[in-house]
């Protein structure tokens, strides 16, 4: 049940990060075409999420972007979670023949 430990750890950490996220992730229509980005940079949230989705670790990202912190990366995850929370996407279920 390693996965559950990670999820529980994320849930506990996200409570602390949520307050800080508002300070770290911002959006301005005049910067990055209005895409949310990490304050003090032009690194967009979607870019960090792409790195993580492609299997890069937080340490990999920090090596490529030394101006970022672990908290910046976690704030991107927290931001993304808030954005999708409560959204319902209709999915067509294929019929199965038994």
Biopython code that builds the backbone (N, CA, C, O; Angstrom):
import numpy as np
from Bio.PDB.StructureBuilder import StructureBuilder

atoms = [
    (1, "UNK", "N", (0.812, -1.196, 0.000)),
    (1, "UNK", "CA", (0.000, 0.000, 0.000)),
    (1, "UNK", "C", (0.858, 1.263, 0.000)),
    (1, "UNK", "O", (0.511, 2.252, 0.646)),
    (2, "UNK", "N", (1.972, 1.230, -0.721)),
    (2, "UNK", "CA", (2.822, 2.405, -0.801)),
    (2, "UNK", "C", (2.070, 3.602, -1.350)),
    (2, "UNK", "O", (2.226, 4.717, -0.852)),
    (3, "UNK", "N", (1.257, 3.380, -2.371)),
    (3, "UNK", "CA", (0.513, 4.454, -3.011)),
    (3, "UNK", "C", (-0.366, 5.207, -2.036)),
    (3, "UNK", "O", (-0.476, 6.431, -2.104)),
    (4, "UNK", "N", (-0.994, 4.474, -1.127)),
    (4, "UNK", "CA", (-1.874, 5.118, -0.150)),
    (4, "UNK", "C", (-1.091, 6.063, 0.748)),
    (4, "UNK", "O", (-1.573, 7.143, 1.092)),
    (5, "UNK", "N", (0.122, 5.656, 1.130)),
    (5, "UNK", "CA", (0.955, 6.527, 1.961)),
    (5, "UNK", "C", (1.279, 7.821, 1.247)),
    (5, "UNK", "O", (1.242, 8.898, 1.841)),
    (6, "UNK", "N", (1.601, 7.707, -0.047)),
    (6, "UNK", "CA", (1.886, 8.899, -0.832)),
    (6, "UNK", "C", (0.666, 9.804, -0.889)),
    (6, "UNK", "O", (0.772, 11.016, -0.703)),
    (7, "UNK", "N", (-0.495, 9.208, -1.147)),
    (7, "UNK", "CA", (-1.718, 10.006, -1.253)),
    (7, "UNK", "C", (-2.027, 10.685, 0.075)),
    (7, "UNK", "O", (-2.362, 11.869, 0.109)),
    (8, "UNK", "N", (-1.914, 9.937, 1.164)),
    (8, "UNK", "CA", (-2.188, 10.545, 2.467)),
    (8, "UNK", "C", (-1.190, 11.662, 2.752)),
    (8, "UNK", "O", (-1.558, 12.710, 3.282)),
    (9, "UNK", "N", (0.076, 11.434, 2.400)),
    (9, "UNK", "CA", (1.082, 12.467, 2.592)),
    (9, "UNK", "C", (0.764, 13.713, 1.778)),
    (9, "UNK", "O", (0.929, 14.838, 2.249)),
    (10, "UNK", "N", (0.305, 13.496, 0.546)),
    (10, "UNK", "CA", (-0.050, 14.619, -0.315)),
    (10, "UNK", "C", (-1.231, 15.392, 0.268)),
    (10, "UNK", "O", (-1.238, 16.623, 0.276)),
    (11, "UNK", "N", (-2.233, 14.651, 0.758)),
    (11, "UNK", "CA", (-3.399, 15.312, 1.336)),
    (11, "UNK", "C", (-2.990, 16.166, 2.531)),
    (11, "UNK", "O", (-3.432, 17.307, 2.665)),
    (12, "UNK", "N", (-2.154, 15.617, 3.389)),
    (12, "UNK", "CA", (-1.721, 16.371, 4.560)),
    (12, "UNK", "C", (-0.884, 17.576, 4.156)),
    (12, "UNK", "O", (-1.034, 18.656, 4.728)),
    (13, "UNK", "N", (0.008, 17.398, 3.162)),
    (13, "UNK", "CA", (0.827, 18.513, 2.724)),
    (13, "UNK", "C", (-0.010, 19.557, 2.004)),
    (13, "UNK", "O", (0.248, 20.752, 2.146)),
    (14, "UNK", "N", (-1.005, 19.134, 1.237)),
    (14, "UNK", "CA", (-1.767, 20.089, 0.435)),
    (14, "UNK", "C", (-2.520, 21.076, 1.312)),
    (14, "UNK", "O", (-2.756, 22.210, 0.895)),
    (15, "UNK", "N", (-2.896, 20.676, 2.497)),
    (15, "UNK", "CA", (-3.578, 21.597, 3.402)),
    (15, "UNK", "C", (-2.664, 22.775, 3.735)),
    (15, "UNK", "O", (-3.124, 23.912, 3.843)),
    (16, "UNK", "N", (-1.372, 22.498, 3.897)),
    (16, "UNK", "CA", (-0.419, 23.563, 4.193)),
    (16, "UNK", "C", (-0.074, 24.366, 2.948)),
    (16, "UNK", "O", (0.171, 25.569, 3.037)),
    (17, "UNK", "N", (-0.051, 23.723, 1.799)),
    (17, "UNK", "CA", (0.366, 24.381, 0.571)),
    (17, "UNK", "C", (-0.732, 25.280, 0.036)),
    (17, "UNK", "O", (-0.439, 26.302, -0.583)),
    (18, "UNK", "N", (-1.989, 24.923, 0.260)),
    (18, "UNK", "CA", (-3.089, 25.696, -0.298)),
    (18, "UNK", "C", (-2.995, 27.171, 0.065)),
    (18, "UNK", "O", (-3.238, 28.036, -0.776)),
    (19, "UNK", "N", (-2.646, 27.457, 1.306)),
    (19, "UNK", "CA", (-2.550, 28.849, 1.721)),
    (19, "UNK", "C", (-1.407, 29.542, 0.983)),
    (19, "UNK", "O", (-1.529, 30.700, 0.584)),
    (20, "UNK", "N", (-0.312, 28.834, 0.808)),
    (20, "UNK", "CA", (0.855, 29.405, 0.161)),
    (20, "UNK", "C", (0.670, 29.476, -1.345)),
    (20, "UNK", "O", (1.279, 30.322, -2.000)),
    (21, "UNK", "N", (-0.158, 28.605, -1.904)),
    (21, "UNK", "CA", (-0.352, 28.558, -3.352)),
    (21, "UNK", "C", (-0.828, 29.901, -3.882)),
    (21, "UNK", "O", (-0.387, 30.335, -4.947)),
    (22, "UNK", "N", (-1.710, 30.559, -3.165)),
    (22, "UNK", "CA", (-2.239, 31.837, -3.613)),
    (22, "UNK", "C", (-1.130, 32.878, -3.780)),
    (22, "UNK", "O", (-1.272, 33.819, -4.561)),
    (23, "UNK", "N", (-0.050, 32.712, -3.062)),
    (23, "UNK", "CA", (1.073, 33.632, -3.177)),
    (23, "UNK", "C", (2.027, 33.205, -4.291)),
    (23, "UNK", "O", (2.709, 34.050, -4.872)),
    (24, "UNK", "N", (2.086, 31.929, -4.593)),
    (24, "UNK", "CA", (3.056, 31.397, -5.549)),
    (24, "UNK", "C", (2.538, 31.325, -6.977)),
    (24, "UNK", "O", (3.294, 31.589, -7.913)),
    (25, "UNK", "N", (1.283, 30.980, -7.170)),
    (25, "UNK", "CA", (0.723, 30.806, -8.506)),
    (25, "UNK", "C", (-0.165, 32.006, -8.813)),
    (25, "UNK", "O", (-1.127, 32.282, -8.096)),
    (26, "UNK", "N", (0.167, 32.706, -9.873)),
    (26, "UNK", "CA", (-0.612, 33.885, -10.235)),
    (26, "UNK", "C", (-0.934, 33.851, -11.724)),
    (26, "UNK", "O", (-0.350, 33.084, -12.489)),
    (27, "UNK", "N", (-1.862, 34.689, -12.106)),
    (27, "UNK", "CA", (-2.241, 34.819, -13.502)),
    (27, "UNK", "C", (-2.404, 36.293, -13.808)),
    (27, "UNK", "O", (-2.988, 37.044, -13.026)),
    (28, "UNK", "N", (-1.883, 36.697, -14.951)),
    (28, "UNK", "CA", (-1.966, 38.083, -15.381)),
    (28, "UNK", "C", (-2.160, 38.058, -16.892)),
    (28, "UNK", "O", (-1.356, 37.452, -17.599)),
    (29, "UNK", "N", (-3.196, 38.695, -17.398)),
    (29, "UNK", "CA", (-3.450, 38.633, -18.836)),
    (29, "UNK", "C", (-2.304, 39.185, -19.690)),
    (29, "UNK", "O", (-2.216, 38.881, -20.880)),
    (30, "UNK", "N", (-1.432, 39.990, -19.090)),
    (30, "UNK", "CA", (-0.312, 40.572, -19.831)),
    (30, "UNK", "C", (0.960, 39.732, -19.764)),
    (30, "UNK", "O", (1.959, 40.066, -20.400)),
    (31, "UNK", "N", (0.926, 38.639, -18.995)),
    (31, "UNK", "CA", (2.107, 37.783, -18.847)),
    (31, "UNK", "C", (1.720, 36.356, -19.194)),
    (31, "UNK", "O", (0.706, 35.850, -18.714)),
    (32, "UNK", "N", (2.521, 35.708, -20.022)),
    (32, "UNK", "CA", (2.305, 34.300, -20.409)),
    (32, "UNK", "C", (0.917, 34.074, -21.010)),
    (32, "UNK", "O", (0.317, 33.015, -20.828)),
    (33, "UNK", "N", (0.422, 35.068, -21.720)),
    (33, "UNK", "CA", (-0.892, 34.957, -22.381)),
    (33, "UNK", "C", (-2.015, 34.638, -21.403)),
    (33, "UNK", "O", (-3.018, 34.032, -21.781)),
    (34, "UNK", "N", (-1.851, 35.042, -20.155)),
    (34, "UNK", "CA", (-2.884, 34.815, -19.153)),
    (34, "UNK", "C", (-2.825, 33.455, -18.490)),
    (34, "UNK", "O", (-3.627, 33.169, -17.601)),
    (35, "UNK", "N", (-1.887, 32.606, -18.903)),
    (35, "UNK", "CA", (-1.752, 31.285, -18.267)),
    (35, "UNK", "C", (-1.208, 31.457, -16.855)),
    (35, "UNK", "O", (-0.356, 32.315, -16.625)),
    (36, "UNK", "N", (-1.687, 30.652, -15.901)),
    (36, "UNK", "CA", (-1.136, 30.729, -14.549)),
    (36, "UNK", "C", (0.346, 30.352, -14.557)),
    (36, "UNK", "O", (0.760, 29.433, -15.263)),
    (37, "UNK", "N", (1.127, 31.066, -13.771)),
    (37, "UNK", "CA", (2.565, 30.830, -13.716)),
    (37, "UNK", "C", (3.075, 31.014, -12.295)),
    (37, "UNK", "O", (2.368, 31.519, -11.423)),
    (38, "UNK", "N", (4.301, 30.600, -12.083)),
    (38, "UNK", "CA", (4.923, 30.707, -10.759)),
    (38, "UNK", "C", (5.450, 32.133, -10.596)),
    (38, "UNK", "O", (6.221, 32.626, -11.419)),
    (39, "UNK", "N", (5.020, 32.775, -9.524)),
    (39, "UNK", "CA", (5.389, 34.177, -9.248)),
    (39, "UNK", "C", (6.910, 34.357, -9.346)),
    (39, "UNK", "O", (7.685, 33.525, -8.873)),
    (40, "UNK", "N", (7.305, 35.451, -9.964)),
    (40, "UNK", "CA", (8.726, 35.778, -10.090)),
    (40, "UNK", "C", (9.403, 35.071, -11.247)),
    (40, "UNK", "O", (10.605, 35.233, -11.458)),
    (41, "UNK", "N", (8.644, 34.287, -12.000)),
    (41, "UNK", "CA", (9.178, 33.562, -13.151)),
    (41, "UNK", "C", (8.200, 33.719, -14.306)),
    (41, "UNK", "O", (7.175, 34.390, -14.184)),
    (42, "UNK", "N", (8.522, 33.110, -15.391)),
    (42, "UNK", "CA", (7.570, 32.953, -16.491)),
    (42, "UNK", "C", (7.384, 31.474, -16.757)),
    (42, "UNK", "O", (7.115, 31.058, -17.884)),
    (43, "UNK", "N", (7.531, 30.691, -15.707)),
    (43, "UNK", "CA", (7.333, 29.240, -15.794)),
    (43, "UNK", "C", (5.857, 28.963, -15.534)),
    (43, "UNK", "O", (5.347, 29.184, -14.435)),
    (44, "UNK", "N", (5.189, 28.475, -16.569)),
    (44, "UNK", "CA", (3.752, 28.248, -16.472)),
    (44, "UNK", "C", (3.448, 26.926, -15.770)),
    (44, "UNK", "O", (4.203, 25.959, -15.865)),
    (45, "UNK", "N", (2.326, 26.917, -15.066)),
    (45, "UNK", "CA", (1.904, 25.733, -14.311)),
    (45, "UNK", "C", (1.801, 24.515, -15.227)),
    (45, "UNK", "O", (2.232, 23.425, -14.850)),
    (46, "UNK", "N", (1.233, 24.686, -16.431)),
    (46, "UNK", "CA", (1.053, 23.537, -17.317)),
    (46, "UNK", "C", (2.393, 22.910, -17.695)),
    (46, "UNK", "O", (2.464, 21.700, -17.915)),
    (47, "UNK", "N", (3.451, 23.708, -17.773)),
    (47, "UNK", "CA", (4.768, 23.173, -18.111)),
    (47, "UNK", "C", (5.265, 22.233, -17.008)),
    (47, "UNK", "O", (5.775, 21.147, -17.287)),
    (48, "UNK", "N", (5.111, 22.662, -15.766)),
    (48, "UNK", "CA", (5.524, 21.826, -14.633)),
    (48, "UNK", "C", (4.696, 20.536, -14.607)),
    (48, "UNK", "O", (5.236, 19.455, -14.373)),
    (49, "UNK", "N", (3.395, 20.653, -14.846)),
    (49, "UNK", "CA", (2.534, 19.470, -14.867)),
    (49, "UNK", "C", (2.932, 18.521, -15.987)),
    (49, "UNK", "O", (2.893, 17.304, -15.807)),
    (50, "UNK", "N", (3.313, 19.061, -17.141)),
    (50, "UNK", "CA", (3.787, 18.211, -18.245)),
    (50, "UNK", "C", (5.040, 17.441, -17.846)),
    (50, "UNK", "O", (5.148, 16.242, -18.104)),
    (51, "UNK", "N", (5.986, 18.136, -17.215)),
    (51, "UNK", "CA", (7.201, 17.457, -16.754)),
    (51, "UNK", "C", (6.844, 16.290, -15.830)),
    (51, "UNK", "O", (7.332, 15.173, -16.005)),
    (52, "UNK", "N", (5.995, 16.564, -14.853)),
    (52, "UNK", "CA", (5.620, 15.522, -13.893)),
    (52, "UNK", "C", (4.866, 14.387, -14.574)),
    (52, "UNK", "O", (5.103, 13.220, -14.263)),
    (53, "UNK", "N", (3.967, 14.706, -15.492)),
    (53, "UNK", "CA", (3.191, 13.692, -16.208)),
    (53, "UNK", "C", (4.087, 12.805, -17.070)),
    (53, "UNK", "O", (3.771, 11.641, -17.312)),
    (54, "UNK", "N", (5.199, 13.359, -17.527)),
    (54, "UNK", "CA", (6.125, 12.585, -18.354)),
    (54, "UNK", "C", (7.153, 11.821, -17.532)),
    (54, "UNK", "O", (8.076, 11.223, -18.085)),
    (55, "UNK", "N", (6.996, 11.838, -16.216)),
    (55, "UNK", "CA", (7.855, 11.024, -15.359)),
    (55, "UNK", "C", (9.034, 11.731, -14.737)),
    (55, "UNK", "O", (9.816, 11.108, -14.019)),
    (56, "UNK", "N", (9.183, 13.019, -14.993)),
    (56, "UNK", "CA", (10.282, 13.741, -14.353)),
    (56, "UNK", "C", (9.989, 13.902, -12.871)),
    (56, "UNK", "O", (8.840, 14.086, -12.470)),
    (57, "UNK", "N", (11.023, 13.832, -12.074)),
    (57, "UNK", "CA", (10.858, 14.012, -10.630)),
    (57, "UNK", "C", (10.958, 15.494, -10.289)),
    (57, "UNK", "O", (11.357, 16.313, -11.117)),
    (58, "UNK", "N", (10.596, 15.815, -9.080)),
    (58, "UNK", "CA", (10.743, 17.200, -8.618)),
    (58, "UNK", "C", (12.202, 17.609, -8.702)),
    (58, "UNK", "O", (12.506, 18.733, -9.102)),
    (59, "UNK", "N", (13.112, 16.713, -8.332)),
    (59, "UNK", "CA", (14.544, 17.025, -8.396)),
    (59, "UNK", "C", (14.996, 17.280, -9.829)),
    (59, "UNK", "O", (15.836, 18.148, -10.065)),
    (60, "UNK", "N", (14.447, 16.530, -10.797)),
    (60, "UNK", "CA", (14.774, 16.768, -12.207)),
    (60, "UNK", "C", (14.382, 18.183, -12.620)),
    (60, "UNK", "O", (15.148, 18.891, -13.273)),
    (61, "UNK", "N", (13.181, 18.576, -12.229)),
    (61, "UNK", "CA", (12.682, 19.912, -12.592)),
    (61, "UNK", "C", (13.529, 20.990, -11.929)),
    (61, "UNK", "O", (13.881, 21.986, -12.561)),
    (62, "UNK", "N", (13.854, 20.791, -10.666)),
    (62, "UNK", "CA", (14.664, 21.778, -9.949)),
    (62, "UNK", "C", (16.050, 21.912, -10.567)),
    (62, "UNK", "O", (16.629, 22.998, -10.557)),
    (63, "UNK", "N", (16.590, 20.812, -11.107)),
    (63, "UNK", "CA", (17.897, 20.873, -11.770)),
    (63, "UNK", "C", (17.805, 21.708, -13.053)),
    (63, "UNK", "O", (18.735, 22.443, -13.384)),
    (64, "UNK", "N", (16.687, 21.592, -13.771)),
    (64, "UNK", "CA", (16.499, 22.350, -15.009)),
    (64, "UNK", "C", (16.107, 23.800, -14.746)),
    (64, "UNK", "O", (16.399, 24.677, -15.559)),
    (65, "UNK", "N", (15.458, 24.056, -13.632)),
    (65, "UNK", "CA", (14.989, 25.393, -13.273)),
    (65, "UNK", "C", (15.469, 25.731, -11.858)),
    (65, "UNK", "O", (14.688, 25.668, -10.908)),
    (66, "UNK", "N", (16.742, 26.086, -11.715)),
    (66, "UNK", "CA", (17.308, 26.301, -10.372)),
    (66, "UNK", "C", (16.654, 27.442, -9.594)),
    (66, "UNK", "O", (16.828, 27.534, -8.379)),
    (67, "UNK", "N", (15.915, 28.298, -10.263)),
    (67, "UNK", "CA", (15.229, 29.392, -9.565)),
    (67, "UNK", "C", (13.960, 28.948, -8.866)),
    (67, "UNK", "O", (13.387, 29.703, -8.082)),
    (68, "UNK", "N", (13.511, 27.721, -9.143)),
    (68, "UNK", "CA", (12.291, 27.202, -8.513)),
    (68, "UNK", "C", (12.633, 26.469, -7.226)),
    (68, "UNK", "O", (13.780, 26.089, -6.991)),
    (69, "UNK", "N", (11.617, 26.279, -6.402)),
    (69, "UNK", "CA", (11.764, 25.517, -5.169)),
    (69, "UNK", "C", (10.783, 24.339, -5.201)),
    (69, "UNK", "O", (9.866, 24.292, -6.022)),
    (70, "UNK", "N", (10.999, 23.413, -4.305)),
    (70, "UNK", "CA", (10.076, 22.282, -4.184)),
    (70, "UNK", "C", (8.666, 22.794, -3.895)),
    (70, "UNK", "O", (7.687, 22.246, -4.402)),
    (71, "UNK", "N", (8.568, 23.824, -3.096)),
    (71, "UNK", "CA", (7.267, 24.393, -2.751)),
    (71, "UNK", "C", (6.569, 24.966, -3.986)),
    (71, "UNK", "O", (5.343, 24.919, -4.078)),
    (72, "UNK", "N", (7.339, 25.508, -4.936)),
    (72, "UNK", "CA", (6.757, 26.003, -6.189)),
    (72, "UNK", "C", (6.110, 24.848, -6.965)),
    (72, "UNK", "O", (4.999, 24.980, -7.479)),
    (73, "UNK", "N", (6.812, 23.726, -7.041)),
    (73, "UNK", "CA", (6.306, 22.557, -7.772)),
    (73, "UNK", "C", (5.040, 22.030, -7.088)),
    (73, "UNK", "O", (4.052, 21.720, -7.753)),
    (74, "UNK", "N", (5.079, 21.933, -5.768)),
    (74, "UNK", "CA", (3.911, 21.446, -5.028)),
    (74, "UNK", "C", (2.735, 22.417, -5.155)),
    (74, "UNK", "O", (1.579, 21.993, -5.172)),
    (75, "UNK", "N", (3.024, 23.708, -5.242)),
    (75, "UNK", "CA", (1.958, 24.685, -5.439)),
    (75, "UNK", "C", (1.304, 24.491, -6.808)),
    (75, "UNK", "O", (0.098, 24.692, -6.947)),
    (76, "UNK", "N", (2.086, 24.104, -7.821)),
    (76, "UNK", "CA", (1.516, 23.809, -9.140)),
    (76, "UNK", "C", (0.557, 22.631, -9.051)),
    (76, "UNK", "O", (-0.526, 22.665, -9.636)),
    (77, "UNK", "N", (0.948, 21.591, -8.325)),
    (77, "UNK", "CA", (0.071, 20.428, -8.146)),
    (77, "UNK", "C", (-1.195, 20.820, -7.394)),
    (77, "UNK", "O", (-2.294, 20.404, -7.761)),
    (78, "UNK", "N", (-1.043, 21.598, -6.371)),
    (78, "UNK", "CA", (-2.197, 22.033, -5.587)),
    (78, "UNK", "C", (-3.136, 22.878, -6.441)),
    (78, "UNK", "O", (-4.355, 22.723, -6.369)),
    (79, "UNK", "N", (-2.572, 23.766, -7.245)),
    (79, "UNK", "CA", (-3.371, 24.599, -8.136)),
    (79, "UNK", "C", (-4.168, 23.732, -9.108)),
    (79, "UNK", "O", (-5.364, 23.946, -9.308)),
    (80, "UNK", "N", (-3.493, 22.751, -9.707)),
    (80, "UNK", "CA", (-4.157, 21.865, -10.669)),
    (80, "UNK", "C", (-5.275, 21.073, -9.994)),
    (80, "UNK", "O", (-6.348, 20.899, -10.571)),
    (81, "UNK", "N", (-5.029, 20.599, -8.788)),
    (81, "UNK", "CA", (-6.050, 19.842, -8.062)),
    (81, "UNK", "C", (-7.275, 20.712, -7.797)),
    (81, "UNK", "O", (-8.406, 20.250, -7.946)),
    (82, "UNK", "N", (-7.061, 21.953, -7.410)),
    (82, "UNK", "CA", (-8.185, 22.858, -7.158)),
    (82, "UNK", "C", (-8.957, 23.133, -8.439)),
    (82, "UNK", "O", (-10.182, 23.253, -8.416)),
    (83, "UNK", "N", (-8.247, 23.233, -9.550)),
    (83, "UNK", "CA", (-8.898, 23.537, -10.829)),
    (83, "UNK", "C", (-9.818, 22.414, -11.296)),
    (83, "UNK", "O", (-10.864, 22.677, -11.891)),
    (84, "UNK", "N", (-9.443, 21.179, -11.036)),
    (84, "UNK", "CA", (-10.258, 20.063, -11.532)),
    (84, "UNK", "C", (-11.238, 19.531, -10.495)),
    (84, "UNK", "O", (-12.133, 18.755, -10.829)),
    (85, "UNK", "N", (-11.079, 19.935, -9.259)),
    (85, "UNK", "CA", (-11.964, 19.452, -8.199)),
    (85, "UNK", "C", (-13.401, 19.861, -8.503)),
    (85, "UNK", "O", (-13.691, 21.033, -8.743)),
    (86, "UNK", "N", (-14.287, 18.882, -8.488)),
    (86, "UNK", "CA", (-15.695, 19.159, -8.683)),
    (86, "UNK", "C", (-16.137, 19.199, -10.131)),
    (86, "UNK", "O", (-17.332, 19.303, -10.406)),
    (87, "UNK", "N", (-15.207, 19.119, -11.056)),
    (87, "UNK", "CA", (-15.587, 19.102, -12.466)),
    (87, "UNK", "C", (-16.061, 17.712, -12.845)),
    (87, "UNK", "O", (-15.488, 16.705, -12.429)),
    (88, "UNK", "N", (-17.100, 17.677, -13.630)),
    (88, "UNK", "CA", (-17.624, 16.401, -14.114)),
    (88, "UNK", "C", (-17.482, 16.394, -15.628)),
    (88, "UNK", "O", (-17.978, 17.282, -16.321)),
    (89, "UNK", "N", (-16.805, 15.390, -16.116)),
    (89, "UNK", "CA", (-16.617, 15.249, -17.549)),
    (89, "UNK", "C", (-17.410, 14.034, -18.001)),
    (89, "UNK", "O", (-17.130, 12.917, -17.567)),
    (90, "UNK", "N", (-18.405, 14.238, -18.876)),
    (90, "UNK", "CA", (-19.193, 13.086, -19.329)),
    (90, "UNK", "C", (-18.322, 12.142, -20.156)),
    (90, "UNK", "O", (-17.558, 12.568, -21.022)),
    (91, "UNK", "N", (-18.456, 10.868, -19.869)),
    (91, "UNK", "CA", (-17.699, 9.839, -20.574)),
    (91, "UNK", "C", (-18.671, 8.809, -21.106)),
    (91, "UNK", "O", (-19.549, 8.334, -20.385)),
    (92, "UNK", "N", (-18.511, 8.471, -22.359)),
    (92, "UNK", "CA", (-19.364, 7.454, -22.957)),
    (92, "UNK", "C", (-18.825, 6.086, -22.558)),
    (92, "UNK", "O", (-17.641, 5.800, -22.736)),
    (93, "UNK", "N", (-19.695, 5.249, -22.022)),
    (93, "UNK", "CA", (-19.300, 3.927, -21.599)),
    (93, "UNK", "C", (-19.638, 2.954, -22.715)),
    (93, "UNK", "O", (-20.783, 2.851, -23.155)),
    (94, "UNK", "N", (-18.623, 2.252, -23.154)),
    (94, "UNK", "CA", (-18.837, 1.271, -24.228)),
    (94, "UNK", "C", (-19.627, 0.093, -23.673)),
    (94, "UNK", "O", (-19.386, -0.368, -22.557)),
    (95, "UNK", "N", (-20.564, -0.378, -24.467)),
    (95, "UNK", "CA", (-21.353, -1.540, -24.023)),
    (95, "UNK", "C", (-20.506, -2.788, -24.100)),
    (95, "UNK", "O", (-19.712, -2.962, -25.024)),
    (96, "UNK", "N", (-20.681, -3.645, -23.134)),
    (96, "UNK", "CA", (-19.938, -4.890, -23.096)),
    (96, "UNK", "C", (-20.883, -6.034, -23.369)),
    (96, "UNK", "O", (-21.975, -6.106, -22.807)),
    (97, "UNK", "N", (-20.461, -6.909, -24.221)),
    (97, "UNK", "CA", (-21.281, -8.101, -24.442)),
    (97, "UNK", "C", (-20.757, -9.216, -23.548)),
    (97, "UNK", "O", (-19.563, -9.518, -23.537)),
    (98, "UNK", "N", (-21.650, -9.805, -22.819)),
    (98, "UNK", "CA", (-21.259, -10.853, -21.871)),
    (98, "UNK", "C", (-21.355, -12.159, -22.499)),
    (98, "UNK", "O", (-21.068, -13.172, -21.863)),
]
sb = StructureBuilder()
sb.init_structure("model")
sb.init_model(0)
sb.init_chain("A")
sb.init_seg("    ")
for serial, (resi, resn, name, xyz) in enumerate(atoms, 1):
    if name == "N":
        sb.init_residue(resn, " ", resi, " ")
    sb.init_atom(name, np.array(xyz, "f"), 0.0, 1.0, " ", f" {name:<3s}", serial, name[0])
structure = sb.get_structure()
